[in-house]
Amino acid sequence: MADIYDVVIVGGGVIGSATAYFLAARPDFDGRIAVVERDSAYEFASTPRSCGGVRQQFTTPENIRISQFTASFLAEIGGLLEVDGDRPDVSFRKNGYLFLGNEDMAPAMQRINEIQRAENAPVDLLDRAGLASRFPWLNLEGLACGSFGTEEEGWIDPFALLQAFRRKAKSLGVDYIDDEVTGIDREGNRVTGVRLVSGASLSGGGIVNAAGYRGGKVAAMIGADLPVRPRKRCVFVVDIRTPLPDYPLLIDHTGVYWRPEGQFFVCGRSPDEDNDPEVADDDFEVDHTWFESEVWPVMAERDPRFEALKVVNSWAGQYDMNLFDHNAVIGPHPEVSNFYFANGFSGHGLQQSPAVGRAVSELIATGRFETLNLSAFRFERIAEGKPFLEHAVV
């Protein structure tokens, strides 16, 4: 016989674990919650392979508001996710994000800054003189402007956030099941449970798809065409022998990014869309030529201190890329009312996890968004051909 749960969450990464925590913590919900995670050691999960960025510099008001909630949540995380006197610390380094733009990008960056300012996001748009004054080490060649977040931007320890959500959820009675979902049972316009690779079954009054880069495969189990596919991203750790602790997380206009990590720097670059093929979801091979040809030359040109460096570590991870509009899909399926999407974060799921977990828990418990209105992320926009574009994808 199937184990009976009120909610089954497919995927125990940071999105699934945040959803489990917020739902279990609600005083108006006392149902049983199961989280099914196929990689319980999180060896190949996206969360611990993330660079940990946290920013308010997005191009849509909804994403900015999501980030603002993340900032407030991180400020209180020790108390909110405390278990048996152990208060988690995600090591939030608030060095800011610095986006650099060339002449072609300047008008768009001006419009985006106006959106951010309208949402009370503390972001300064700097001209060349402003960049030279605030970042005197910066080579300004080819630059017209820069956008710098002055508060509540930087990076955190991704695995620490995941473990904090997971540990707190378990302390509230959530069951974590080390298994893999192979099928979803459906009766009419409702899902009734999941089948697992072990041969076991779980019945569920609601099912949440928080399967990360496998989200498209899970959606297909109910016949839903969710355009979320895995896209590989390579990350490199370099040593330049000169600690630069106050350095921001810098994103060059070419897309190359880098930030400090202790005495080292973490860096990488996402490929252009026309050179970003779908990969197998078990492909974690690092392309070292990518660093040599696409990453290092840009770093060395923008800041000569990176001309001499040594790669000391590297890894590859998978983005759950929403190929439709690079924005998340959040909410119920329009025809399968108790199947909920939390997918397609396209590289910013870690920093959006607190708000998304809260929002999905609200939908399950009350049938509506109670705090942030995230209806713009609805699944229906895909079938309607109405993209909700997010342009600030790193």
Secondary structure, DSSP 4 states (H G I P E B T S, - for coil): -PEEEEEEEE--SHHHHHHHHHHHH-TT----EEEEES-TT-SS-TGGGS--EE----SSHHHHHHHHHHHHHHHTHHHHT-BTTB------B---EEEEE-GGGHHHHHHHHHHHHHTT--EEEEEHHHHHHH-TT---TT--EEEEE-SS-EE--HHHHHHHHHHHHHHTTPEEEE--EEEEEEETTEEEEEEETTS-EEEEEEEEE--GGGHHHHHHTTT----EEEEEEEEEEEE-SS--TT--EEE-TTSEEEEEETTEEEEEEPPPGGG-----TT-----HHHIIIIIHHHHHHH-GGGSS-EEEEEEEEEEEEETTTSS-EEEE-SSSTTEEEEE--TT-HHHHHHHHHHHHHHHHHHSS-SSS--GGG-THHHHHT---------
